[in-house]
Amino acid sequence: MKNQLLVTAIGEDRPGIVANLTEIVAKHGGNLEASRMAILGGEFAAISLVTVSQDQCQALESALDALKKEGMTIVCKKTKAISQDRFAGYTFYKIALTGADHEGIVHKISAHLRDLNINFQSVETDIANAPETGSPLFTMHAAIAVPPAISYEALSKVLAKLADEEAVEIDLVSSAVIEGEMVRV
């Protein structure tokens, strides 16, 4: 039987971190099923879902823990797949938000969506300089699961109101894919 292990790794960025992590996983017969890795500030951060056999799980955790000697912070947590029924009837959308950077944007959006029982599947945020002005431009890309009781129209209205309040643009896009292209709802 395979175990699922959620592995987070944080450490000062340097060449070879990904190779070191994946080498340890491979040496223990593990499979890196999903991961997100990035340099944030001056730190490398990774969160990965690893499957590994029951008899190798403890050895893998110990080998990863040894990376602490190299200045890494490592956390391993056993997990399991979400029940297929959890999001039955839900509709999946992607949100793309862009606007002048200011404090509280993510909190305002996430709090309103939480109050509607909308679940974030993933979120990415970034700040870049706007092309013409050079002023900080905030972007957020999120995948969300929307309960059956909330229509596209109702969600669009909520997001339009939030966009006005936060002085940002928010696009709501269906996660349905036709011929490799996103389809606007």
N, C-alpha and C positions, 0 to 999 in steps of 0.2 A: 504494500500500500504506500502511496506517495503522500508526503506531508507538504503543506504549503507553509512557507516561511516568509514573513514580511521582513525585509532587511533594510535598515536605514544606515547610511554611512556618511559622515561629515568629516572634512579635514581640509587643511590648507591645500590649495590647488597646487598640483605639480604633475608633470608627465608621468603616466604609468598607473594612476590610481584605478582606472577602469580595468586595465590589464590585470592588476593585482587582485581586485575583487572577483573578476570572472575566472581567473585561474583557480582560485580557491574553490569557487562553486563547481567548476568542471572537475577538479581533482576529487571531489566528493560525489561525483555522479549527479550533481544537481543541474537543473535546467532553469535558466533565466527566462521566465515566461513574459513578464512585463516589467518595464522600468522607466523611470524619469530621472535624468541626470542633468545637472547644470552647474555652472559656476555662478554663485550668488555672492556679491561682494568679492572678497578674496578667497572665499571658501568653495570647495567642491562639495556638492550635496547630491546624494542618490537615494532613491527609494525603489526597491525592487521586490517583485514577487518571484520567489524561487520555489520550485518543487524538488523534493529530494526524498529518497527512500527512508523508511522508518529507521533502518539500521545505520544510516549515515547522518541523520539529522543532528544528533548531539555532537558528533565529530566536526561537522560543518560549522555549527555555532561556535565551537571552541576555536577552530582555525580562524574564523572571522574575528573573534574576540582578540586574537593575538595581534591584529592590526592596531590595537590601542597602543602598542609599543612604538608604532610609527606616527603617533599623534592623531590617529583617527578616532572618532566617536562612533561606535557601532552599537546598534540595537537590533535584536532579532525577536520576533514575536510570531508564534504559531497562529495560523489563521485558517479559514476554510472558505470555500466558494459561497457566494450569496445564493440563496434559494431562487430558483427560476420563477417562483410565484411572487416574489417580493415586489416586482414592478409590473405585474400583469395588468394590462389595461392602460398603463402609463403611455404618454407620448413623449418622445425625446426630441429636444431642440438644442440648437447651439446659439449662444449669445455672443455678439461681437460688440464691445463697447469701446469708444474712442472719445477722448476729450482732454481739456486742459487738466493737468495734474493738480489735485488738491486732496487733503486728508479726508478720509472717511468714505470714499466712493465704494469700496468693496463692502464695507460694513453696511452701508445704507441698502445696497442692492441685495446682499445676502440676507439681511434681516427681513426685508419685505418678502423675499422668496421663501424663507423659513416659515414665515407666518401663513403662507399659502400651502405649506407642507410639500414644497418643491425641493427635490433632492439634487445637490450638485454631484455630478459624476466625475468632473475634472474642472480645474480652474488654472489658468495661466495669466499672470499679469506682468507688465513691463512698462518701463518709462524710456522714451527715446526723445530726441530733439525733433521738433516739428521741422519739416523741410525748408520752409521759407522764413519762418520767424526764429527758429532755434529754441523756442520756449519748450518746456517739458510737456510732452504729450503722453498721456496715460492710455494704455490699452489693456483690455481684459477679454479673454476668450474662455468661454465656459460651455460645458455640456451639462444639460439638466434633464431630469426626469420629472414630468408634470403629471399629477394625478388626473384620472379620468374626469373628475368633476370640473376641471378648469379648461375652458375652451381657449382656442388660439386667440380669439377676439378679446376675451377677458385678460389674458396674459399680455397681449399687445398693449392694452390700455394701461395696465399697471406699469409696464416698462416705459411707455411714452411719458407717463406722469413722472416717473423717476428720472428719466432723461432730462425733462424740463427742469426739475428741481436741482439736479446735479450739473446742469449745463454740459451734458455730454450727448453723444449719439449712441443709440443702442439698436442694433439690428437683431431680429429674431428670425432664425432660419431653421427649417425642418432638418432633421438629421437623415431624412431619406436621401439616398443617393441614386441617381439615374445616370448611367453611362459615365460614372466617375465625377459627375458634377453635382454640387449642392443645389438643391431645389428650394427656391424661396417660397415660403408659404404665404 
